[in-house]
Amino acid sequence: MGIQIEADVSEAIGPVPRRLFGSFAEHMGRSVYTGLFEPGHPTADDRGFRGDVLGLVRELGPSVVRYPGGNFVSAYRWEDGVGPVEDRPVRLDPAWHSVEPNRFGLHEFAAWAEAADVEVMYAVNLGTRGIQEAADVLEYCNHPGGTELSERRRANGADRPFGFRLWCLGNEMDGPWQVGHKTADEYGRLAAETARLMRMIDPGVELVVAGSSSSDMPTFGYWERTVLEHTAALVDHLSLHAYYQEHDGDVASYLASAGALDGFIRTTAGIIDDVLGKAGLDKKIGISVDEWNVWDQRRWNEVEQHDLIGGGWREHPRIIEDDYTVTDAVVVGSLLGSLLRNVDRVTMANQAQLVNVIAPIRTEPGGPAWRQSTFYPFSLVSALAKGNSLRLTVEGATVHTGLHGRVDVVDAAATFDEDGHGAVFLTNRSTVSATEVRLRVRGARLAIEETWTVAVPDGHDRHLTNSATAEPVRPVPLPGVTAGHDPEGTIITATLPPLSWTALRLATVVVRDA
């Protein structure tokens, strides 16, 4: 039995926010140094920005990039990263047991973001620092001039304000691993007082308060309620962080990770609604999934976790540079589908991270940059998913998973825009069988413009990866996809390869009078 999917272009979950396709750059491992920034690289410009990486970032298509952390931010002094580079201090970074040279900081990232055409989401340190430092960096960045801090920015080369709108109030403060870890009450009160002062300085900022680091945290739920009781009237978004991996060969559960993300989002949304209702607040608080990805947390690459923490201090150690497989790409595609299905609650999301550290883009110092397998689902969804996310019903074959019970064998999401263009994203969770899909789209006569599928190439297995010398995992056209029409709309049929992620680009057929 195949899969029957029903959609109607008039039945939308909500508009797709461009901020749904964000990314993340942290001073961690080689994300910044020899990732974004490598003076002397053959492709580097006069600012030290790697041109090959900038080209791939533009191709990937992120809309916003969160910076400078992550765990790093919870001990970071933002002042270290401004002013003449030769005068900047070298510091220890306790979060990643590294040496931070501060050759790349606030001005460099603002310039890089402009070159990459992305919005900045800036995180403030609420671990070792607090209200005053958050207010100071906001004034430095956004106030036009005439004050000590704004004039310092101008003296440091930025005459115009950076104008950052998005600000994170700390990072993962629920986690015992976090520098400056706090209880929910401690963090909620600090975040509220910080938010009040930041709004006094710049009423136009959008503030993200830190939710749970994982749905598996023992404080999940309690943390959100407590923090929002302090901050609901003051913030615009609540974050959640979600990472997924394959456990002990249980590929079926791994391929069903999108269902777990769906549940995490909907549970968090229910808590937001409950707190707002009890407080009598008539407002919306969006969900910012500002860290999400697939990540094998058992591996730390050439520097293992115990060596990183217990060994010597070094600059930008090579850590958690996962080599992503076909399987990982399929899961990333399905997680993007989850975000699309939840656009009524998710206001933005950042895949963590952008370069080298669990990233779709990898580099070698002095050498090439290349696309990992996970690059392609992100780049295609970012390019194709526009307009409204459509409400779908899926019926048919299911697959058993150890962690999530029975789930649909096909994970589906779709969008349709006002210009009559549509996109469909389909994940076949079966690892052994092709799956027939019949999709009925009511309310539009559509044609197939282009198809892409990421699947296991002939002669290889699901663990195949890309490398600096070869990129065998890449989208290829999916043959045999058809679109027919009836009075109600369009019927699309496709056969999805086993263990695959597929994107279809659709366009409205123009019917001319005879």
KOLSE-442854 format. One record per residue: x, y, z of N, C-alpha, C in turn. Coordinates in steps of 0.02 Angstrom, whole numbers, plus 50000, padded with zeros to 5 digits. Layout:
N
XYZXYZXYZ/...
END
This chain:
514
500424994050000500005000050000500435006250000/500245011149960500625017349957500355022550005/500495028749989500305034350031499835039049992/499285040950024498815045749996498895052350036/499025057750000499105064250032498595069050002/498255072750045497755077550024497965084550045/497885089349999498025096350013497535100749976/497435106750002497025111849969497395118349974/497495121849918497905127949920497575133449961/496935132749978496595137750019496635136150093/496905130350111496945128250181497675128650205/497845134450232498535135750252498615135250327/499185132650348499385132950418499585140050436/499925143250390500155150150400500695151850351/500885158250348501425160250303502105157550326/502545156250277503215153750292503665159750306/503905160550369504355166250383505045164950354/505345170050324506015169150297506515167450352/506375169750413506835168150467506825160750487/506385156950457506375149750470507025146450447/507375149750401507965146750371508595150250395/508675150350461509265153450491509815148450503/510395151050523510965146850540511305149850601/511915147550615512225148850680512975148650671/513325153750697514055153850696514295155350767/514625150650797514875151350866515625151150866/515935154650913516655154050923516775147250957/516775142150916516835135250940517195131350886/517715127750906518075123950856518295128250798/518165125850737518375129450677517785132850641/517265134550679516695137950648516895144750620/517255148650660517465155350639518165155150608/518655153050647519355153050624519485146950580/519695148150519519775143450464519105141050436/518555144150461517895142950433517665149150396/517355153750433517165160150403517765164450387/518275163950429518815168950431519495165550427/519875166950375520535164050369520975168650326/521255173950357521715178250319522275174050289/522445175550227522965171850194522715165950153/522075164050162521795158850119521785161250047/521895156849998521895159149928521265162849907/520695161449939520075164849919519885170649965/520295172050016520115177050066520155184050037/519695188450058519725195450038520165199250088/520185205950080520635209850122520415210150195/519815207550209519575207250279519705200350310/519945195750270520075188950294519495184250286/518945186450253518355182150244518495177250186/518395170850198518495165850146517965166750092/518185168050031517715169049976517365162649956/517705156849962517375150649944516805149149993/516905150750056516385149650106515805154450095/515955160750082515425165550068515005163350008/515325160749957514955158349899514485152649917/514725147949958514295142349978513745144550025/513885149450068513365152050113512805155150072/512985159050021512465162049979512065156649942/512395151349921512045145849888511595142149938/511825141249999511435137950050510795141850065/510855148550070510275152850077510015154150147/510435154450199510175156350265509945163550264/509435165050304509155171750307509415175650367/509615172150419509845175150482510385170650510/510875173650545511395169550577511475171950650/511415167150695511495168550767512245168650784/512435173250829513145174350844513185177950911/513705177050954514315173050945514275166250980/513715164451007513595158051039512865157751059/512675151751083513065145951102513385146651170/513645140851192513975140551257514525145751264/514845147351209515395152251211515175158851241/514565161051225514355167751244514305168651320/514215163151356514085163551428514695165551469/515275166051437515865168851472516215174051429/515875176451377516175180951328516115188251350/516665191951341516655199151352516655202451283/516085205351265516015207951197516535213251181/516765217051231517245222351220517915219551193/518055213151207518675210151184518715209951108/518135209951075518115209051002518015215450964/518155221250994518105227650958518755231450966/518855236350923519465240350926520015237250884/520605240350882521165237850843521325230650861/521405226550811521515219350823522145218350864/522655222250851523285221250887523225222850961/522695226450981522605228251051522115223551087/521835218951051521325214651082521665209151125/521365207551182521665202551226521545195451202/521995191151218521905183951209521615181251274/521075177351269520735174851328520665167251326/520555164351384520345157451388519585157051379/519375152351339518655151051331518495144651370/518185145351430518055139351470517525134751439/517075137551399516535133351371516815127651329/517315129151287517595124051242518345122851256/518565124851316519255123651338519745125551283/519665131651258520045133951201520355140751216/520815142851173521095149551176520745153851124/520455159451146520105163951100520555169951086/520785170751023521245176151007520895182850995/520235182750985519845188850973520055192650910/520325189150861520485192350798519845193750756/519315190150773518675190950740518165192550794/517825198250787517345200350838516735203650808/516455208350845515815211350829515815214850761/516305219150748516325222750684516455217950626/516895213150637517035208350584516405204350567/516035202250619515435198350603514905202550569/514825208850591514335213150558514515214050484/515155214850469515365215550399515275209050361/515425203450394515325196950361514585195850346/514145197450394513435196450384513175200650326/513435206750320513235211050264513465207950198/514075205250197514325202150136513925195850118/513695192250169513315186150158512565187550148/512355193850159511655195950153511215192050201/511415191950265511015188650316510885193550373/510335192450407510165196350467510555193550526/510745197850573511115195650632510635194450690/510705188750723510395187450787510955187350838/510975192450881511545193250926511365190850996/511795186851026511675184151093512095187851144/511795189351202512155192751256512315187751311/512835189351349513085185151402512685186251466/512265181351484511925181451549512175175851594/512785173451579513105168451620513555171751672/514115174551649514575177951695514435185351700/514005187951656513875195151656513115196051664/512855201951644512155202951657511865209151625/511455212751665511035218151639511445223651608/511955226151642512325231951618512695230351553/513015224551551513405222751492512945221851431/512345219051441511875218351386511645225151361/511515229751408511325236551388511895240051351/512505238951374513085242151343513175239851270/513145233351259513265231051190512695233151145/512085233551171511535236051131511645243351112/511835247451161511965254551146512535255251096/513065251351106513635251451060513405249950988/512985244950981512775242650915512265247150882/511775249550920511175252450890511075259850899/511415263050947511305270150957511695274150905/511375279250874511705282750819512365286150837/512405289450893513015293050911512905297850968/513455301050990513405305951042513495303451112/513575296951120513715294051186514395290651184/514675289151242515335286151244515345279651204/514845275451213514855268851180514725269451105/514245273551085514115274251014514695277750979/515005282451011515585285750981516185281050978/516225276451026516755271351022516655266950960/516025265150947515885261250886516095265150824/515915271550822516095275650764516855276150757/517205277050813517935277350811518235270850787/517875265350800518115258750779517915256950707/517635261850672517535260950600516825260150576/516325260050621515625259350600515255265750616/515245270350568514925276750579514175275950589/513875271650549513155270350556513035264750607/512485264950643512325259450690512255252850652/512405247350686512295240850656511545239450649/511155241950697510435241150692510195233950701/510525229950743510305223150754509615223150787/509155219350761508475218950789508385212950835/508705207350819508595201150855509135200150909/508915199050971509375198251027509165192251070/509645187851083509525182151127509745183851198/509315182551246509475183951317509825177851346/510465177151330510845171551355510745165351314/511025159851337511025153551301510975147651348/510495143251338510445136851373510585137351448/510275142251479510415143351551510125137851595/509715133451566509455127651604509965122151610/510515122451571510985116851569511535117251621/511645112051660512185112051710512875112951679/512955111551614513595112551579513725119951563/513215124051570513265131051548513645135151599/514125139151576514455143951620513935148751647/513885149251714513375153451744512685150451746/512645143751741511995140251745511575142751803/510915143451790510465146351840509835142151846/509505143051903508835140051909508355144051866/507765141251856507265144651815507075151451844/507005151751910506835158151942507405163151935/508015160851946508595165351940508645168151869/508595163651821508665165951752508065170251731/507465168251750506865171951731506895179151755/507105180051817507145186851844507695190851809/508275187851798508815191351763508615193151692/508305188451657508085189751588507575195351586/507115195451634506605200751636506915207551647/507375208051695507685214551708508125216751649/508455212051618508845213751558508395216151502/507845212651491507385214551438507105221551449/506935223151511506665229851526507165235351506/507785234451526508285239551512508435239951438/508475234251404508605234351333508045237951295/507435236951315506875240351282506885247851297/507135249851354507205257051368507695260251320/508225256651303508745259251259508525259051187/508205253551166507975252751097507315249051098/506755252651095506095249451099505955244751040/506345245250987506205241150928506525234350927/506885232550979507225226050978506715220450985/506885214650957506515208450968506935204051014/506635201651067507005198051118506805190651121/507315186351125507215179151129507435176951198/506975174151237507135171551303507295164151297/507765161651336508015154851329507535149751359/507285145251318506895139551342507355133651355/507075127751349507445121651366507955119751312/508505116851334509035114551289508855108151254/508335104751279508115098451249507455096551281/507055092851244506435090451274506565085051326/507185082451328507365077451377507625080351443/507695086951446507925090051508507415088751565/507655086951624507175085451679506755091451699/506985097451681506605103551699506155105951642/506135102251586505725104551529504995105251551/504695110651533504005112151553504005116751613/504275114451668504345118751727504765124851710/505315123651673505765129151655505385134451614/505025132151562504675136851519504155140851558/503765137451600503235140851637503545146151684/504055144151720504355148751769504675154751734/505065153551682505395159051646504875163751616/504345160951586503845165151555503425169051607/503345166251666502995170051718503365176551734/504025176451727504425182451737504435186951675/504435183951615504635187751555504095188451502/503525185251508503045184851453502845191751427/502785196651471502575203251449503135207051413/503745204351415504335208151393504675205251332/504535198951314504905195751260504455194151202/504775192651145504415191251083504445183951063/504965180451086505075173551065505355169551124/505205163051124505475158251172505865153151132/506485151751152506895147051113506775139851135/506915135351089507015128351106507575125751063/507965121051090508525118051055508395110551047/508545107950988508375100950974508895097850929/509225092550954509705088750914509495081450914/509625078150857509415071250850509995067050823/510005060650843510515056150820510255049050819/510615044750784510435037650781510735034050841/510325030350877510545026750936510565019250922/511155016350930511235009050928510925005850865/511005009250809510765006450746510015006750736/509655010350780508935010950773508775016350722/508875014650658508785019450605508055021550597/507585017050613506875018750606506685024550652/506915024350714506765029850761507115036250739/507725035550714508095041450691507725044850633/507475040850587507115043550530506445046650549/506205045250610505575048150634505695054150680/506305056950679506465062550723506005068550713/505765069550653505325075250640504695074950682/504455068950695503865068350739504025070450810/504635069050833504835071250899504885078850902/505145081950849505175089250846504475092250844/504025089250806503325091450806503055091650877/503165086250915502895085850983503215090951029/503865092051023504225096951063503925103951052/503825105550988503555112150971502845112950997/502425107950987501715108751007501655108951083/502055105051119502035105351192502255112251217/502785114851187503025121451206502495126751190/502175126151133501645130951115501075130851165/500895124851188500365124351238500555127751303/501175127151324501405130551385501375138151376/501605140551319501565147751305500845150251311/500385146751280499685148851281499405148851352/499595143751390499345143151458499605149051501/500245150551496500525156051536500225162751514/500165163851449499865170151426499145170851449/498775165251446498075165451467498005167051541/498405163751582498365164951654498585172051673/499045174851633499275181651646498825186951616/498335184751576497885189451543498225193751491/498735190951458499115194651408498865193151338/498645198151302498405197351234498985198751186/499415193951176499995194651133500205187851108/500655187851061500935181551035501675181151054/501875175351078502585173851088502755168251040/503195169650993503395164650945503895159750974/503985154150940504485149250959505085150050912/505665151050941506285151450904506675144950913/506675140850861507065134550864507775136450844/508115140250888508725143450866509345139150872/509265132750889509775127650877509405121150860/509525118550801509265112050783509735108750733/509775102250735510175098650685510185091250704/510545087450663510735080650680511455080950703/511605077050755512265077550787512395071050826/512915067450806513125061450841513535063650901/513225064150959513555066951018514035062051051/514115056251022514625051551049515315053051021/515355057250969515995058450935516195065750941/516845066750954517115073550957517705074450910/517775069750862518305070150812519005069550842/519485073050813520175071750833520325074050904/519915078450930519965080251001519345077451035/519425071951071518855069151106518665073451166/518065072551190517815077051242518255076951304/518475071051326518885070851386519555074151375/519825073651313520465076951299520365084551293/519795086551264519655093751257519625097051325/519255094051371519155097151437519765096251481/520095090451477520645089051523521335090351495/521365091651429522015092651398522235099751398/522715101251354522985108051350522515112751314/522635119151323522245124451291522535125751222/522095126251171522335127551103521825131851066/522045135051013521595138950972521195134450924/520585136150915520105132850870520265125450857/520195121250910520295114050901519755111250854/519935105850822519485102650773518995098150811/518405100850828517925097050868517245096850834/516885091550848516235089550821516135091550749/516615089450707516555090450635516275083950605/515625082950617515305076850594515325076250518/515465070250494515415068650423514715066150409/514315070150376513605068550369513475063750311/513025059050323512875053650277512235054950239/512075050350193511425050550159510865050450210/510915046150260510405045550312510305052150347/510845055450365510805061950399510455067050356/510605067150291510275071950246509525070850244/509315064550243508605063050241508265065550305/508595064450362508305066850426508275074450427/508795077850405508785085150403508205087550359/508105084350302507535086250260506875085550296/506795080150334506165079150370506085084250427/506635086150460506605091250512506395098050484/506635099550424506405105650391505655105250377/505415099250360504695098350352504315099650415/504585097550472504265098950537504205106350548/504745110050534504715117350543504165120350499/504105117950437503585120550393502885118850419/502805113050448502145111150474501945115150535/502425118550565502295122050628502395129650622/502295132250562502405139450553501885143750588/501345140650612500875144550653501165146250721/501705142750742502005144050807502755145650802/503095142850754503825143950748503935150350707/504245155250738504375161650704505065161850672/505525157750696506185157450665506535151250690/507065149350652507435143250669508135143850641/508625141250677509325141450655509625134450657/509825132050599510195125850598510885127150627/511095122950674511735123850708512215118250685/512795120350658513015127050643513125127850568/513465133250549513525134950478514125131750444/514705132250477515335129850446515715125450496/515925119650473516365114950508516065111550568/515775115250615515505112250676514795109750662/514705103050660514065099950641513715104050588/514045104950531513855110050483513745107250413/513325110750373513245108750304513835110550259/514265115150283514845117250246515465115250285/515955112250251516585110450283517155113650245/517705114750281518305117650250518925114150276/519465115250240520135113550264520555119850265/520955120850317521385126850320521835127150258/521815132750224522215133650164521965129650105/521435125750114521205121250062520485122550041/520145117350019519485118249989518925118950041/518355121250017517725120950054517255116450013/516815112950048516365108450012515695107750047/515225105050010514535104150034514475097150064/514245096950126514065090450156513375088250128/513195082150143512555079450118511965083650143/512015086350203511455090050233511385097050202/511865099150162511825105650129511205106050084/511065100550050510575100849995509855101550018/509625097650067508935098950090508825106050114/509315108750151509235115650175509205120550117/509675119950070509695124850015509065124549973/508805118549962508205117849921507585120449956/507505118750020506915121250056506945128850064/507535131450078507605138750084507415142250019/507595139249962507455142349898506735141349876/506425135749893505775133949865505185135549910/505275135349976504715135850023504515143250032/503995145249996503775152249997503005152450001/502765158150022502035158850027501775155750091/501275151350085500975148150142501175140850147/501245138450208501315131250220500615128250221/500515122850183499855119950175499725114550226/499095114050246498875108750291498785102350251/499115097050270499085090650234498765085250277/498435080550245498245074350278498615068650242/498895064150282499285058650255498985052050279/498835047650233498565041050250498925035650212/498975029750243499275024150208499775020550250/500305018250219500785013850252501135017250310/501285013250360501645015650418502255011250431/502695013550474503285009750493503345009950569/503565004450599503655004150671504325006950691/504335010950745504955013450773504985011750847/505595010850872505685009050942505515014750989/505635020950969505545026751013504875030251004/504585029750944504005033950929503385029950909/503415023250916502845019150895502785019050819/502185018350794502075018250721502025025350694/502365026550639502345033150607502215032050532/501965037350499501875036950427502535035550393/502515031250343503135029550308503385035550268/502935040150250503135046150215502985052250258/503495056350269503415062850302503335068050247/502835072550255502675077150201502565084250225/502755089050183502615096150193502545099250124/502165104750121502055108050056501925115450066/502095119450016501975126550018501665128849951/501335134649953501025137549893501025145049900/501245148749849501285155949855500785159549810/500735166149819500235170049785500355170549710/500955168949688501105168949616500945162249583/500665157649622500465151249594501015146049591/501555147149628502085142149631502025138049695/502175131649688502135127249746502755123049754/502825120049812503375115349826503115109849871/503355103849859503175098149901503825094749923/503845092849987504445089750016504235083150048/504545077750026504335070950044504935066950069/504865063850127505375059450154505105052350155/505465047650123505285040550126505695037450182/505345035550236505685032750294505835025350287/505575022150237505725015050227506445014350202/506825010150235507515009150215507595003650163/507055000050148507104994250103506664994750042/506134998750044505644998649990505515005549962/505415005749896505145011849866504425012649888/504195018849889503505020249913503145024349861/502545021949842502125025649795501735031049832/501755037149805501395042749834500905045549783/500295046649807499785050049766499555056249804/499725062049777499575068349809499035072049770/498465073349802497935077349772497975084449799/498045089249755498055096349774497435099649746/496975101449789496355104649767496465112149759/496115115049710496115122249703496635125049657/497015120849622497525123349576497695118049524/497805120349463498045115949409498795116949404/499165111849425499885112549433500265107949385/500845110149366501305106149327501955105149366/502305099749352502955098449383503485102449344/503815106949379504355110849347505025107349353/505165104749413505815101649425505765097049486/506175091849486506195087149542506905086149565/506985084849629507635083149658507535077649710/507985072949713507955067949766508655066549791/508715065849857509335063749890509215056649915/509595051949888509505044949905510185041449901/510195035049917510825031249914511005029949841/511575032449817511765031149748511895023649737/511795021549675511915014449658512625012449678/512675006549708513325003849727513585006249793/513185010249830513405012949894512895011149948/513045013250010512575011950064512365018550097/511945018050148511655024050178512155028050219/512755025550228513275029050266513745033150221/513595033550158514015037250111514035044650130/514635047650126514725054750142515085058350085/515065064950088515465069150044516135070650077/516605073150038517265074750065517555080550026/518165082450045518505087950011518665086249939/518675079949921518865077949853518295075349811/517725073849843517155071149805516505072549842/515985074049803515325075249831514815070549798/514855064049815514405059249783513685059749806/513575062649866512895063349892512645070249871/512205070349822511925076649796511245075149765/510825080149757510165078949728510225077049654/509785072449634509725070549564508985070849546/508815071549482508105071649463507765065049481/507135065449500506735059549515506315057849454/506445052249421506065050649360505355048349377/504935049049327504265046049331503755050049371/503895056249391503405060249426502915063149376/502275062349388501765064749342501265069249377/500955073649338500425078049364499845077849315/499265075649340498655075649301498145080349331/497615081749295497125086649318496425083849314/496015086149361495305084749360494945091149381/494275091249383493935097549400494125100449468/494365096349514494545098749581495245101549586/495675099649540496365102049545496855097449511/497355095149550497935091649523498055085149562/498245079949525498445073649557499165072249536/499605071949585500315070749573500485063749597/500825059949556501055053349576501815053049572/502105049549618502835048849620503015042449656/503575039549637503845033749672504495035949706/504485035849773505045038149812505535032449824/506175033449809506665028149823506685026649899/506905020749918506985019449989507495024250020/507365026050083507815030550120507995036650077/507495040950067507615046650022507235052750046/507485058550022507135064950032507055068049964/506445070349948506275072649882505955079549885/506125083949838505815090449831505525091049761/504915093649756504585094849692504435102249686/504615105249630504415112249618503835112249568/503305115749587502685115649548502535122649524/502175123149468501945129649442501245128949416/500845134149424500155134149401500135134049325/499715129749298499615129349226499135134849206/499345138949159498915144249133498465141449079/497805141849091497315139349043497065145149001/497185144848936496985150148891496335148348856/495915153448844495295152348808495445150448736/495025146148710495115144048640494965149748592/
END
